[in-house]
Amino acid sequence: MPGQRSHWRLVRQGAGVALALPALFAATPVFAASGETAGHVSWLLTASALVLFMTLPGLALFYGGLLHAKNLLSIMMQCFAICCIGSLLWVAVGYSLAFDGTGSLLGGFGKLFLANLSDSYGATAIPENVFALFQMTFAIITPALIVGAYPERVNFPFVLAFSALWLLLVYAPVTHWMWGGGWLAALGALDFAGGVVVHTTAGVSALLLAILVGRRKGFPSHMAPPHSPGLTMMGAGMLWVGWFGFNGGSALAADGSAASVIIATHLAAAAGALTWIGAEWFKIGKPTSIGIATGCIAGLATITPMAGYVGPAGAMMVGTIGAAVCFGATLFVKHRLEIDDSLDVFAVHGVGGMLGSVLLPVFAQKALGGAGLPTPFLAMLGVQVLAVAVTAAWSLAISFGLARLLAPITPLRVGAEEEFDGLDLATHGERAYEHA
């Protein structure tokens, strides 16, 4: 979990659930920091900015370049709006549900609107308001990842309503299970920076929504190419850099542990990028810019759950394996199953996150330069598989329920004419380009 200051010691923090109404609107306390603590705080504030930068503009550009020009603004609007909604919900109730109390399934209500925060989070040197800010950026990017499954045909009101409810009913509970002292953490399940909490939840939910919303017209054999690979390359670069804060910030300290995490993160991204274009070169005869960008993200998603537990050699292997498996998953989902997960959210983020979570006990072994295992290998492997399986099942069940609940209120998909015109104009009354 974020904030493990030793390799395998789970940090928990209990808090009462009683809350006086006036405390809801109390000012967030200001905690003084000096010396070494100030360095840790500065790093986590920087990491928070980096993770937000991953969503705005990194993810928006990465996704936007892969679409038709007439839908660029729509995907950017979805990312921007989710950022706004997620921020407000996280402060109002999401953080409390995820990190308040010691319940097995869900947190309490003692920290609504960030009330009753402590001067430090658990055993760390980080004030809890700084920790809550950092976690807010994770709560923003996770539902934003899902929009890559259904662009160019999804109804904007559905995106807003689904994302808000999904954050509270899927993301917050799973965060509590893994990082807030819930039942999976008690079993010993590990997720350093989000292979289960972020990538599994978003990936499997995205696959389901891609099926429910339906395919784009012309999919899979008559689709126009991405309108701007250049934008996608820029977005991928921003995601790569931002991931230093995503994984490195999860050490909750400005020290050698954060440096080790960032090194592992960087090496996995580089290995993943080269592996993907190698596979493309073999299959289609050309290495593409979209391929190297996607391979980078596959390597990053796969290393995320174990970035604090593996060595440099292990990280290179993880990036290579992750990109190879995600490359195969992309072909399987789109060409064998013919599911229009448009921007490969499941095949890259979902498969990468689940794969990394399951392989954690393998690459954390000291023989491969890792931190070593806290329990016997098979026991550790079983717990990791359980965490992935339960999280995937919960995400699928709740996402399906939310889609069915919202369908009579707001359609999942726009009409055929709006889809033909493009969502920029049909939904937002604007164009990204004059010629679009």
Contacts in CASP RR format, 6 or more apart in sequence:
PFRMAT RR
TARGET T0000
AUTHOR 0000-0000-0000
METHOD contacts of the structure
MODEL  1
MPGQRSHWRLVRQGAGVALALPALFAATPVFAASGETAGHVSWLLTASAL
VLFMTLPGLALFYGGLLHAKNLLSIMMQCFAICCIGSLLWVAVGYSLAFD
GTGSLLGGFGKLFLANLSDSYGATAIPENVFALFQMTFAIITPALIVGAY
PERVNFPFVLAFSALWLLLVYAPVTHWMWGGGWLAALGALDFAGGVVVHT
TAGVSALLLAILVGRRKGFPSHMAPPHSPGLTMMGAGMLWVGWFGFNGGS
ALAADGSAASVIIATHLAAAAGALTWIGAEWFKIGKPTSIGIATGCIAGL
ATITPMAGYVGPAGAMMVGTIGAAVCFGATLFVKHRLEIDDSLDVFAVHG
VGGMLGSVLLPVFAQKALGGAGLPTPFLAMLGVQVLAVAVTAAWSLAISF
GLARLLAPITPLRVGAEEEFDGLDLATHGERAYEHA
1 10 0 8 1.000
1 11 0 8 1.000
1 178 0 8 1.000
1 179 0 8 1.000
1 180 0 8 1.000
1 185 0 8 1.000
1 190 0 8 1.000
1 191 0 8 1.000
1 192 0 8 1.000
2 134 0 8 1.000
2 135 0 8 1.000
2 179 0 8 1.000
2 192 0 8 1.000
2 193 0 8 1.000
2 249 0 8 1.000
2 250 0 8 1.000
2 251 0 8 1.000
2 252 0 8 1.000
3 11 0 8 1.000
3 121 0 8 1.000
3 124 0 8 1.000
3 250 0 8 1.000
3 251 0 8 1.000
3 252 0 8 1.000
3 253 0 8 1.000
4 10 0 8 1.000
4 11 0 8 1.000
4 192 0 8 1.000
4 251 0 8 1.000
5 11 0 8 1.000
5 123 0 8 1.000
5 124 0 8 1.000
5 252 0 8 1.000
5 253 0 8 1.000
5 257 0 8 1.000
7 308 0 8 1.000
7 309 0 8 1.000
7 371 0 8 1.000
7 372 0 8 1.000
7 374 0 8 1.000
8 190 0 8 1.000
8 371 0 8 1.000
8 374 0 8 1.000
10 181 0 8 1.000
10 185 0 8 1.000
10 188 0 8 1.000
11 121 0 8 1.000
11 122 0 8 1.000
11 123 0 8 1.000
11 124 0 8 1.000
12 102 0 8 1.000
12 122 0 8 1.000
12 180 0 8 1.000
12 181 0 8 1.000
12 185 0 8 1.000
13 99 0 8 1.000
13 101 0 8 1.000
13 118 0 8 1.000
13 121 0 8 1.000
13 122 0 8 1.000
13 180 0 8 1.000
14 100 0 8 1.000
14 101 0 8 1.000
14 102 0 8 1.000
15 100 0 8 1.000
15 101 0 8 1.000
15 108 0 8 1.000
15 110 0 8 1.000
15 111 0 8 1.000
15 116 0 8 1.000
15 118 0 8 1.000
16 100 0 8 1.000
16 101 0 8 1.000
16 108 0 8 1.000
16 110 0 8 1.000
16 116 0 8 1.000
17 100 0 8 1.000
17 101 0 8 1.000
17 108 0 8 1.000
17 109 0 8 1.000
17 110 0 8 1.000
18 110 0 8 1.000
19 109 0 8 1.000
19 110 0 8 1.000
19 112 0 8 1.000
19 115 0 8 1.000
19 116 0 8 1.000
23 115 0 8 1.000
23 116 0 8 1.000
24 112 0 8 1.000
24 113 0 8 1.000
24 115 0 8 1.000
25 113 0 8 1.000
26 115 0 8 1.000
28 114 0 8 1.000
28 117 0 8 1.000
28 129 0 8 1.000
29 117 0 8 1.000
29 119 0 8 1.000
29 129 0 8 1.000
31 119 0 8 1.000
31 120 0 8 1.000
31 127 0 8 1.000
31 129 0 8 1.000
33 39 0 8 1.000
33 40 0 8 1.000
33 41 0 8 1.000
33 127 0 8 1.000
36 125 0 8 1.000
37 125 0 8 1.000
39 254 0 8 1.000
40 124 0 8 1.000
40 125 0 8 1.000
40 126 0 8 1.000
40 252 0 8 1.000
40 253 0 8 1.000
40 254 0 8 1.000
40 255 0 8 1.000
41 125 0 8 1.000
41 126 0 8 1.000
41 127 0 8 1.000
41 130 0 8 1.000
42 254 0 8 1.000
43 249 0 8 1.000
43 253 0 8 1.000
43 254 0 8 1.000
43 258 0 8 1.000
44 126 0 8 1.000
44 130 0 8 1.000
44 131 0 8 1.000
44 133 0 8 1.000
44 134 0 8 1.000
44 249 0 8 1.000
44 252 0 8 1.000
45 130 0 8 1.000
45 133 0 8 1.000
46 245 0 8 1.000
47 134 0 8 1.000
47 244 0 8 1.000
47 245 0 8 1.000
47 246 0 8 1.000
47 248 0 8 1.000
47 249 0 8 1.000
48 130 0 8 1.000
48 133 0 8 1.000
48 134 0 8 1.000
48 136 0 8 1.000
48 137 0 8 1.000
50 241 0 8 1.000
50 242 0 8 1.000
50 244 0 8 1.000
50 245 0 8 1.000
50 246 0 8 1.000
51 134 0 8 1.000
51 137 0 8 1.000
51 138 0 8 1.000
51 140 0 8 1.000
51 141 0 8 1.000
51 242 0 8 1.000
51 245 0 8 1.000
51 246 0 8 1.000
52 83 0 8 1.000
52 137 0 8 1.000
52 140 0 8 1.000
53 238 0 8 1.000
53 241 0 8 1.000
53 242 0 8 1.000
54 137 0 8 1.000
54 141 0 8 1.000
54 238 0 8 1.000
54 239 0 8 1.000
54 242 0 8 1.000
54 243 0 8 1.000
54 246 0 8 1.000
55 79 0 8 1.000
55 82 0 8 1.000
55 83 0 8 1.000
55 137 0 8 1.000
55 140 0 8 1.000
55 141 0 8 1.000
55 144 0 8 1.000
56 79 0 8 1.000
56 80 0 8 1.000
56 83 0 8 1.000
57 76 0 8 1.000
57 235 0 8 1.000
57 238 0 8 1.000
58 234 0 8 1.000
58 235 0 8 1.000
58 237 0 8 1.000
58 238 0 8 1.000
58 239 0 8 1.000
59 79 0 8 1.000
59 141 0 8 1.000
59 144 0 8 1.000
59 145 0 8 1.000
59 235 0 8 1.000
59 239 0 8 1.000
60 75 0 8 1.000
60 76 0 8 1.000
60 79 0 8 1.000
60 80 0 8 1.000
61 231 0 8 1.000
61 232 0 8 1.000
61 234 0 8 1.000
61 235 0 8 1.000
61 238 0 8 1.000
62 231 0 8 1.000
62 232 0 8 1.000
62 235 0 8 1.000
62 236 0 8 1.000
62 238 0 8 1.000
62 239 0 8 1.000
62 293 0 8 1.000
62 297 0 8 1.000
63 75 0 8 1.000
63 79 0 8 1.000
63 147 0 8 1.000
63 148 0 8 1.000
63 151 0 8 1.000
63 232 0 8 1.000
63 343 0 8 1.000
64 71 0 8 1.000
64 72 0 8 1.000
64 75 0 8 1.000
64 76 0 8 1.000
64 151 0 8 1.000
64 228 0 8 1.000
64 231 0 8 1.000
64 232 0 8 1.000
65 72 0 8 1.000
65 226 0 8 1.000
65 227 0 8 1.000
65 228 0 8 1.000
65 229 0 8 1.000
65 230 0 8 1.000
65 231 0 8 1.000
65 232 0 8 1.000
66 226 0 8 1.000
66 232 0 8 1.000
66 290 0 8 1.000
66 342 0 8 1.000
66 343 0 8 1.000
67 75 0 8 1.000
67 151 0 8 1.000
67 152 0 8 1.000
67 226 0 8 1.000
67 227 0 8 1.000
67 342 0 8 1.000
68 152 0 8 1.000
68 224 0 8 1.000
68 227 0 8 1.000
68 422 0 8 1.000
68 436 0 8 1.000
69 227 0 8 1.000
69 228 0 8 1.000
69 432 0 8 1.000
69 433 0 8 1.000
69 435 0 8 1.000
69 436 0 8 1.000
70 421 0 8 1.000
70 422 0 8 1.000
70 423 0 8 1.000
70 424 0 8 1.000
70 425 0 8 1.000
70 431 0 8 1.000
70 432 0 8 1.000
70 436 0 8 1.000
71 151 0 8 1.000
71 152 0 8 1.000
71 422 0 8 1.000
71 423 0 8 1.000
71 424 0 8 1.000
72 227 0 8 1.000
72 228 0 8 1.000
72 231 0 8 1.000
72 424 0 8 1.000
72 432 0 8 1.000
72 433 0 8 1.000
72 436 0 8 1.000
73 423 0 8 1.000
73 424 0 8 1.000
73 428 0 8 1.000
73 430 0 8 1.000
73 431 0 8 1.000
73 432 0 8 1.000
74 151 0 8 1.000
74 152 0 8 1.000
74 156 0 8 1.000
74 422 0 8 1.000
74 423 0 8 1.000
74 424 0 8 1.000
74 427 0 8 1.000
74 428 0 8 1.000
75 147 0 8 1.000
75 148 0 8 1.000
75 151 0 8 1.000
77 156 0 8 1.000
77 427 0 8 1.000
77 428 0 8 1.000
78 144 0 8 1.000
78 147 0 8 1.000
78 151 0 8 1.000
78 154 0 8 1.000
78 156 0 8 1.000
78 159 0 8 1.000
79 144 0 8 1.000
79 147 0 8 1.000
81 156 0 8 1.000
81 159 0 8 1.000
81 160 0 8 1.000
82 140 0 8 1.000
82 143 0 8 1.000
82 144 0 8 1.000
82 147 0 8 1.000
82 159 0 8 1.000
82 160 0 8 1.000
82 163 0 8 1.000
83 140 0 8 1.000
83 144 0 8 1.000
85 160 0 8 1.000
85 163 0 8 1.000
85 164 0 8 1.000
85 167 0 8 1.000
86 136 0 8 1.000
86 139 0 8 1.000
86 140 0 8 1.000
86 143 0 8 1.000
86 163 0 8 1.000
86 164 0 8 1.000
86 167 0 8 1.000
87 136 0 8 1.000
87 140 0 8 1.000
89 139 0 8 1.000
89 164 0 8 1.000
89 167 0 8 1.000
89 168 0 8 1.000
90 132 0 8 1.000
90 135 0 8 1.000
90 136 0 8 1.000
90 139 0 8 1.000
90 140 0 8 1.000
90 167 0 8 1.000
91 113 0 8 1.000
91 114 0 8 1.000
91 132 0 8 1.000
91 136 0 8 1.000
92 112 0 8 1.000
92 113 0 8 1.000
93 109 0 8 1.000
93 112 0 8 1.000
93 168 0 8 1.000
93 172 0 8 1.000
94 139 0 8 1.000
94 167 0 8 1.000
94 168 0 8 1.000
94 172 0 8 1.000
95 111 0 8 1.000
95 114 0 8 1.000
95 132 0 8 1.000
95 135 0 8 1.000
95 136 0 8 1.000
96 107 0 8 1.000
96 108 0 8 1.000
96 109 0 8 1.000
96 110 0 8 1.000
96 111 0 8 1.000
96 112 0 8 1.000
97 106 0 8 1.000
97 107 0 8 1.000
97 108 0 8 1.000
97 109 0 8 1.000
97 168 0 8 1.000
97 172 0 8 1.000
97 173 0 8 1.000
97 176 0 8 1.000
98 107 0 8 1.000
98 135 0 8 1.000
98 171 0 8 1.000
98 172 0 8 1.000
98 173 0 8 1.000
98 175 0 8 1.000
98 176 0 8 1.000
98 179 0 8 1.000
98 180 0 8 1.000
99 107 0 8 1.000
99 111 0 8 1.000
99 132 0 8 1.000
99 135 0 8 1.000
99 175 0 8 1.000
99 176 0 8 1.000
99 179 0 8 1.000
99 180 0 8 1.000
100 107 0 8 1.000
100 108 0 8 1.000
100 109 0 8 1.000
100 110 0 8 1.000
100 111 0 8 1.000
101 107 0 8 1.000
101 108 0 8 1.000
101 110 0 8 1.000
102 181 0 8 1.000
102 182 0 8 1.000
103 176 0 8 1.000
103 181 0 8 1.000
103 182 0 8 1.000
104 182 0 8 1.000
104 183 0 8 1.000
104 186 0 8 1.000
105 173 0 8 1.000
105 176 0 8 1.000
105 177 0 8 1.000
105 182 0 8 1.000
105 183 0 8 1.000
106 172 0 8 1.000
106 173 0 8 1.000
106 176 0 8 1.000
107 176 0 8 1.000
107 180 0 8 1.000
110 116 0 8 1.000
111 117 0 8 1.000
114 129 0 8 1.000
114 132 0 8 1.000
117 127 0 8 1.000
117 128 0 8 1.000
117 129 0 8 1.000
117 132 0 8 1.000
118 127 0 8 1.000
118 128 0 8 1.000
119 127 0 8 1.000
119 128 0 8 1.000
120 126 0 8 1.000
120 127 0 8 1.000
120 128 0 8 1.000
121 127 0 8 1.000
121 128 0 8 1.000
121 130 0 8 1.000
121 131 0 8 1.000
121 252 0 8 1.000
124 131 0 8 1.000
124 252 0 8 1.000
124 253 0 8 1.000
125 253 0 8 1.000
126 252 0 8 1.000
126 253 0 8 1.000
131 252 0 8 1.000
134 249 0 8 1.000
135 175 0 8 1.000
138 175 0 8 1.000
138 194 0 8 1.000
138 197 0 8 1.000
138 198 0 8 1.000
138 246 0 8 1.000
139 167 0 8 1.000
139 171 0 8 1.000
139 172 0 8 1.000
139 175 0 8 1.000
141 198 0 8 1.000
142 167 0 8 1.000
142 171 0 8 1.000
142 197 0 8 1.000
142 198 0 8 1.000
142 201 0 8 1.000
142 202 0 8 1.000
143 163 0 8 1.000
143 166 0 8 1.000
143 167 0 8 1.000
143 171 0 8 1.000
143 202 0 8 1.000
144 163 0 8 1.000
145 198 0 8 1.000
145 199 0 8 1.000
145 202 0 8 1.000
145 203 0 8 1.000
145 206 0 8 1.000
145 345 0 8 1.000
145 349 0 8 1.000
146 163 0 8 1.000
146 166 0 8 1.000
146 202 0 8 1.000
146 203 0 8 1.000
146 205 0 8 1.000
146 206 0 8 1.000
146 209 0 8 1.000
146 345 0 8 1.000
147 154 0 8 1.000
147 159 0 8 1.000
148 206 0 8 1.000
148 341 0 8 1.000
148 342 0 8 1.000
148 343 0 8 1.000
148 345 0 8 1.000
149 203 0 8 1.000
149 206 0 8 1.000
149 207 0 8 1.000
149 209 0 8 1.000
149 210 0 8 1.000
149 213 0 8 1.000
149 341 0 8 1.000
149 342 0 8 1.000
149 343 0 8 1.000
149 345 0 8 1.000
149 346 0 8 1.000
150 206 0 8 1.000
150 209 0 8 1.000
150 210 0 8 1.000
150 213 0 8 1.000
150 214 0 8 1.000
150 342 0 8 1.000
150 412 0 8 1.000
151 342 0 8 1.000
151 343 0 8 1.000
151 423 0 8 1.000
152 216 0 8 1.000
152 342 0 8 1.000
152 419 0 8 1.000
152 422 0 8 1.000
152 423 0 8 1.000
153 213 0 8 1.000
153 214 0 8 1.000
153 216 0 8 1.000
153 413 0 8 1.000
153 414 0 8 1.000
153 419 0 8 1.000
153 423 0 8 1.000
154 213 0 8 1.000
154 412 0 8 1.000
154 413 0 8 1.000
154 414 0 8 1.000
154 423 0 8 1.000
155 410 0 8 1.000
155 411 0 8 1.000
155 412 0 8 1.000
155 413 0 8 1.000
155 414 0 8 1.000
156 423 0 8 1.000
156 427 0 8 1.000
156 428 0 8 1.000
157 410 0 8 1.000
158 406 0 8 1.000
158 410 0 8 1.000
158 411 0 8 1.000
158 412 0 8 1.000
161 406 0 8 1.000
161 409 0 8 1.000
161 410 0 8 1.000
162 209 0 8 1.000
162 402 0 8 1.000
162 403 0 8 1.000
162 406 0 8 1.000
165 402 0 8 1.000
165 406 0 8 1.000
166 205 0 8 1.000
166 398 0 8 1.000
166 399 0 8 1.000
166 402 0 8 1.000
169 398 0 8 1.000
169 402 0 8 1.000
170 201 0 8 1.000
170 205 0 8 1.000
170 394 0 8 1.000
170 395 0 8 1.000
170 398 0 8 1.000
170 399 0 8 1.000
171 197 0 8 1.000
171 201 0 8 1.000
173 394 0 8 1.000
174 196 0 8 1.000
174 197 0 8 1.000
174 201 0 8 1.000
174 391 0 8 1.000
174 394 0 8 1.000
174 395 0 8 1.000
175 197 0 8 1.000
176 182 0 8 1.000
177 183 0 8 1.000
177 184 0 8 1.000
177 185 0 8 1.000
177 387 0 8 1.000
177 391 0 8 1.000
178 184 0 8 1.000
178 185 0 8 1.000
178 189 0 8 1.000
178 191 0 8 1.000
178 194 0 8 1.000
178 196 0 8 1.000
178 197 0 8 1.000
178 387 0 8 1.000
179 185 0 8 1.000
179 191 0 8 1.000
179 197 0 8 1.000
184 196 0 8 1.000
184 383 0 8 1.000
184 386 0 8 1.000
184 387 0 8 1.000
184 390 0 8 1.000
187 383 0 8 1.000
187 386 0 8 1.000
187 387 0 8 1.000
188 374 0 8 1.000
188 375 0 8 1.000
188 383 0 8 1.000
189 196 0 8 1.000
189 383 0 8 1.000
189 384 0 8 1.000
189 386 0 8 1.000
189 387 0 8 1.000
190 305 0 8 1.000
190 306 0 8 1.000
190 309 0 8 1.000
190 360 0 8 1.000
190 384 0 8 1.000
191 197 0 8 1.000
191 305 0 8 1.000
191 357 0 8 1.000
191 387 0 8 1.000
192 247 0 8 1.000
192 250 0 8 1.000
192 261 0 8 1.000
192 304 0 8 1.000
192 305 0 8 1.000
192 306 0 8 1.000
192 307 0 8 1.000
192 308 0 8 1.000
192 309 0 8 1.000
193 246 0 8 1.000
193 247 0 8 1.000
193 248 0 8 1.000
193 249 0 8 1.000
193 250 0 8 1.000
193 261 0 8 1.000
193 304 0 8 1.000
193 305 0 8 1.000
193 307 0 8 1.000
194 304 0 8 1.000
194 305 0 8 1.000
194 353 0 8 1.000
195 301 0 8 1.000
195 304 0 8 1.000
195 305 0 8 1.000
195 352 0 8 1.000
195 353 0 8 1.000
195 354 0 8 1.000
195 356 0 8 1.000
195 357 0 8 1.000
196 305 0 8 1.000
196 353 0 8 1.000
196 354 0 8 1.000
196 357 0 8 1.000
196 387 0 8 1.000
196 388 0 8 1.000
196 391 0 8 1.000
197 391 0 8 1.000
198 304 0 8 1.000
198 349 0 8 1.000
199 301 0 8 1.000
199 304 0 8 1.000
199 305 0 8 1.000
199 349 0 8 1.000
199 350 0 8 1.000
199 352 0 8 1.000
199 353 0 8 1.000
199 354 0 8 1.000
200 350 0 8 1.000
200 353 0 8 1.000
200 354 0 8 1.000
200 357 0 8 1.000
200 388 0 8 1.000
200 391 0 8 1.000
200 392 0 8 1.000
200 395 0 8 1.000
201 391 0 8 1.000
201 395 0 8 1.000
202 345 0 8 1.000
202 349 0 8 1.000
202 350 0 8 1.000
203 345 0 8 1.000
203 346 0 8 1.000
203 349 0 8 1.000
203 350 0 8 1.000
203 395 0 8 1.000
204 346 0 8 1.000
204 350 0 8 1.000
204 392 0 8 1.000
204 395 0 8 1.000
204 396 0 8 1.000
204 399 0 8 1.000
205 395 0 8 1.000
205 396 0 8 1.000
205 399 0 8 1.000
206 341 0 8 1.000
206 345 0 8 1.000
206 346 0 8 1.000
206 349 0 8 1.000
206 350 0 8 1.000
207 333 0 8 1.000
207 339 0 8 1.000
207 341 0 8 1.000
207 345 0 8 1.000
207 346 0 8 1.000
208 396 0 8 1.000
208 399 0 8 1.000
208 400 0 8 1.000
208 403 0 8 1.000
209 399 0 8 1.000
209 403 0 8 1.000
209 412 0 8 1.000
210 339 0 8 1.000
210 340 0 8 1.000
210 341 0 8 1.000
210 342 0 8 1.000
210 345 0 8 1.000
210 346 0 8 1.000
211 339 0 8 1.000
212 400 0 8 1.000
212 403 0 8 1.000
212 412 0 8 1.000
213 412 0 8 1.000
213 413 0 8 1.000
214 340 0 8 1.000
214 413 0 8 1.000
215 338 0 8 1.000
215 339 0 8 1.000
215 340 0 8 1.000
216 223 0 8 1.000
216 340 0 8 1.000
216 342 0 8 1.000
216 419 0 8 1.000
217 416 0 8 1.000
217 419 0 8 1.000
217 420 0 8 1.000
219 338 0 8 1.000
219 340 0 8 1.000
220 334 0 8 1.000
220 335 0 8 1.000
220 338 0 8 1.000
220 340 0 8 1.000
226 232 0 8 1.000
226 290 0 8 1.000
229 288 0 8 1.000
229 289 0 8 1.000
229 290 0 8 1.000
230 289 0 8 1.000
232 289 0 8 1.000
232 290 0 8 1.000
232 293 0 8 1.000
233 289 0 8 1.000
233 293 0 8 1.000
235 293 0 8 1.000
236 293 0 8 1.000
236 294 0 8 1.000
236 296 0 8 1.000
236 297 0 8 1.000
237 293 0 8 1.000
237 296 0 8 1.000
239 296 0 8 1.000
239 297 0 8 1.000
239 300 0 8 1.000
240 269 0 8 1.000
240 296 0 8 1.000
240 300 0 8 1.000
243 265 0 8 1.000
243 269 0 8 1.000
243 300 0 8 1.000
243 304 0 8 1.000
244 262 0 8 1.000
244 265 0 8 1.000
244 266 0 8 1.000
245 262 0 8 1.000
246 304 0 8 1.000
247 261 0 8 1.000
247 262 0 8 1.000
247 264 0 8 1.000
247 265 0 8 1.000
247 303 0 8 1.000
247 304 0 8 1.000
247 307 0 8 1.000
247 308 0 8 1.000
248 258 0 8 1.000
248 261 0 8 1.000
248 262 0 8 1.000
248 265 0 8 1.000
248 307 0 8 1.000
249 258 0 8 1.000
249 261 0 8 1.000
250 261 0 8 1.000
250 307 0 8 1.000
250 308 0 8 1.000
251 257 0 8 1.000
251 258 0 8 1.000
251 261 0 8 1.000
251 308 0 8 1.000
257 308 0 8 1.000
260 308 0 8 1.000
260 311 0 8 1.000
261 307 0 8 1.000
261 308 0 8 1.000
263 312 0 8 1.000
263 315 0 8 1.000
264 303 0 8 1.000
264 307 0 8 1.000
264 308 0 8 1.000
264 310 0 8 1.000
264 311 0 8 1.000
264 312 0 8 1.000
264 314 0 8 1.000
264 315 0 8 1.000
265 300 0 8 1.000
265 303 0 8 1.000
265 304 0 8 1.000
265 307 0 8 1.000
265 315 0 8 1.000
267 312 0 8 1.000
267 315 0 8 1.000
267 316 0 8 1.000
267 319 0 8 1.000
268 299 0 8 1.000
268 300 0 8 1.000
268 302 0 8 1.000
268 303 0 8 1.000
268 307 0 8 1.000
268 315 0 8 1.000
268 316 0 8 1.000
268 318 0 8 1.000
268 319 0 8 1.000
269 296 0 8 1.000
269 299 0 8 1.000
269 300 0 8 1.000
269 303 0 8 1.000
269 319 0 8 1.000
270 296 0 8 1.000
270 316 0 8 1.000
271 299 0 8 1.000
271 315 0 8 1.000
271 316 0 8 1.000
271 317 0 8 1.000
271 318 0 8 1.000
271 319 0 8 1.000
271 320 0 8 1.000
271 323 0 8 1.000
272 295 0 8 1.000
272 296 0 8 1.000
272 298 0 8 1.000
272 299 0 8 1.000
272 319 0 8 1.000
272 320 0 8 1.000
272 322 0 8 1.000
272 323 0 8 1.000
273 291 0 8 1.000
273 292 0 8 1.000
273 293 0 8 1.000
273 295 0 8 1.000
273 296 0 8 1.000
273 299 0 8 1.000
273 323 0 8 1.000
274 292 0 8 1.000
275 295 0 8 1.000
275 319 0 8 1.000
275 320 0 8 1.000
275 322 0 8 1.000
275 323 0 8 1.000
275 324 0 8 1.000
275 327 0 8 1.000
276 291 0 8 1.000
276 292 0 8 1.000
276 294 0 8 1.000
276 295 0 8 1.000
276 296 0 8 1.000
276 298 0 8 1.000
276 323 0 8 1.000
276 326 0 8 1.000
276 327 0 8 1.000
277 287 0 8 1.000
277 288 0 8 1.000
277 291 0 8 1.000
277 292 0 8 1.000
277 295 0 8 1.000
278 287 0 8 1.000
279 323 0 8 1.000
279 324 0 8 1.000
279 327 0 8 1.000
279 328 0 8 1.000
280 286 0 8 1.000
280 287 0 8 1.000
280 288 0 8 1.000
280 291 0 8 1.000
280 327 0 8 1.000
281 287 0 8 1.000
294 326 0 8 1.000
294 330 0 8 1.000
294 344 0 8 1.000
294 348 0 8 1.000
295 323 0 8 1.000
295 326 0 8 1.000
295 327 0 8 1.000
295 348 0 8 1.000
297 348 0 8 1.000
297 349 0 8 1.000
298 319 0 8 1.000
298 322 0 8 1.000
298 323 0 8 1.000
298 326 0 8 1.000
298 327 0 8 1.000
298 348 0 8 1.000
298 352 0 8 1.000
299 318 0 8 1.000
299 319 0 8 1.000
299 322 0 8 1.000
299 323 0 8 1.000
299 326 0 8 1.000
299 352 0 8 1.000
301 326 0 8 1.000
301 348 0 8 1.000
301 349 0 8 1.000
301 350 0 8 1.000
301 352 0 8 1.000
301 353 0 8 1.000
302 318 0 8 1.000
302 319 0 8 1.000
302 321 0 8 1.000
302 322 0 8 1.000
302 323 0 8 1.000
302 325 0 8 1.000
302 326 0 8 1.000
302 352 0 8 1.000
302 353 0 8 1.000
302 355 0 8 1.000
302 356 0 8 1.000
302 359 0 8 1.000
303 310 0 8 1.000
303 315 0 8 1.000
303 318 0 8 1.000
303 319 0 8 1.000
303 356 0 8 1.000
304 353 0 8 1.000
304 356 0 8 1.000
305 353 0 8 1.000
305 356 0 8 1.000
305 357 0 8 1.000
305 360 0 8 1.000
306 318 0 8 1.000
306 356 0 8 1.000
306 357 0 8 1.000
306 359 0 8 1.000
306 360 0 8 1.000
306 363 0 8 1.000
306 364 0 8 1.000
307 315 0 8 1.000
308 371 0 8 1.000
309 360 0 8 1.000
309 363 0 8 1.000
309 364 0 8 1.000
309 370 0 8 1.000
309 371 0 8 1.000
309 372 0 8 1.000
310 318 0 8 1.000
310 363 0 8 1.000
310 364 0 8 1.000
310 368 0 8 1.000
310 369 0 8 1.000
310 370 0 8 1.000
310 371 0 8 1.000
311 363 0 8 1.000
311 368 0 8 1.000
311 369 0 8 1.000
311 370 0 8 1.000
313 368 0 8 1.000
313 369 0 8 1.000
314 363 0 8 1.000
314 368 0 8 1.000
314 369 0 8 1.000
314 370 0 8 1.000
315 363 0 8 1.000
317 363 0 8 1.000
317 368 0 8 1.000
318 356 0 8 1.000
318 359 0 8 1.000
318 363 0 8 1.000
321 355 0 8 1.000
321 359 0 8 1.000
322 352 0 8 1.000
322 355 0 8 1.000
322 356 0 8 1.000
325 351 0 8 1.000
325 352 0 8 1.000
325 355 0 8 1.000
326 344 0 8 1.000
326 347 0 8 1.000
326 348 0 8 1.000
326 351 0 8 1.000
326 352 0 8 1.000
326 355 0 8 1.000
328 347 0 8 1.000
329 346 0 8 1.000
329 347 0 8 1.000
329 348 0 8 1.000
329 351 0 8 1.000
330 344 0 8 1.000
330 347 0 8 1.000
330 348 0 8 1.000
332 347 0 8 1.000
333 339 0 8 1.000
333 341 0 8 1.000
333 344 0 8 1.000
333 346 0 8 1.000
333 347 0 8 1.000
334 340 0 8 1.000
334 341 0 8 1.000
334 344 0 8 1.000
334 347 0 8 1.000
341 347 0 8 1.000
354 388 0 8 1.000
354 392 0 8 1.000
357 384 0 8 1.000
357 387 0 8 1.000
357 388 0 8 1.000
358 381 0 8 1.000
358 384 0 8 1.000
358 385 0 8 1.000
358 388 0 8 1.000
360 380 0 8 1.000
360 384 0 8 1.000
361 373 0 8 1.000
361 377 0 8 1.000
361 380 0 8 1.000
361 381 0 8 1.000
361 384 0 8 1.000
362 368 0 8 1.000
362 381 0 8 1.000
363 370 0 8 1.000
364 370 0 8 1.000
364 371 0 8 1.000
364 372 0 8 1.000
364 373 0 8 1.000
365 372 0 8 1.000
365 373 0 8 1.000
365 377 0 8 1.000
366 372 0 8 1.000
373 380 0 8 1.000
374 380 0 8 1.000
375 383 0 8 1.000
403 412 0 8 1.000
406 412 0 8 1.000
413 419 0 8 1.000
414 423 0 8 1.000
414 426 0 8 1.000
414 427 0 8 1.000
417 426 0 8 1.000
418 426 0 8 1.000
418 427 0 8 1.000
419 426 0 8 1.000
424 430 0 8 1.000
424 431 0 8 1.000
424 432 0 8 1.000
424 436 0 8 1.000
425 431 0 8 1.000
END
